[in-house]
Amino acid sequence: MGWLSEAIRSQGNDIGGAITNTPTRQRMIDLRAAYRQALDSIRGDASLSELGRQQLMARAWRNTKDELARLSQVDFDTQVARFNELERQVFGASTVSGADAVSFRDATDRADKLENPDAALRALGNAELSGDAILAKAIVMRAWLAGWNPVVDQYAVNHPTVTDKLVELGTLRENLDSAASRLAGGMAGSLARPTEIANLSLAEIQDYANADPSRTLEAVQLARTRGEATPRDEEEARRQAARESRR
């Protein structure tokens, strides 16, 4: 394992901590906590029938799951943008024109012909000795893409101003690879269902989530005294109470 790899995996890597402790990640943590609190509140609501609790839980699960998936994508896109920007800064892939553009293309072509880490190390040494910064960056970019860590390590030692950026790049690359797998597998917005709706199909959960929550007969009768429920509401509450008593 090279120096850069050790830095990326170091438990004291403040850069890695900054990547994994973003405002979006914190919002996801807070959202999960709010979801658990909402389930506890629904379970403790005596005005809801058994069906009503299932309906509100279905709504809480669906809405929270959808928002978690959205936030995961936002977090992923933000990290991709940062990764691309760092690559441009470190490897000189920013927009160039004129003679610099020609030099950059030539350097990239030469670097692409390198076949192994040893050849890249020799080429990097020659480029550094001759002061060819554009070629040196092209060689390191080739090594970075190929996973030739000794070459990248050597460049980092010679250019300490880019050390933190290289560590952040490596940390981002590992994190993005993992995030891409989660997104592709549909795990980004994963959320455990409450046991009360664990056996429902997705279609049933959608129907429950869209329905007005069913209340207990007592709650509907009380609402009628305040003019907030109709006889039809009370009759439906009676039927629901009867169904639940037979279970």
Secondary structure by P-SEA (a helix, b strand, c coil): ccaaaaaaaccccaaaaaaaacaaaaaaaaaaaaaaaaaaaaaacccccaaaaaaaaaaaaaaaaaaaaaaaaaaaaaaaaaaaaaaaaacccccccaaaaaaaaaaaaaaaacccaaaaaaaaaaaaaacaaaaaaaaaaaaaaacaaaaaaaaaaacccaaaaaaaaaaaaaaaaaaaaaaaaccccccccccccccccaaaaaaaaaccccccaaaaaaaaaaccccaaaaaaaaaaaaaaaac
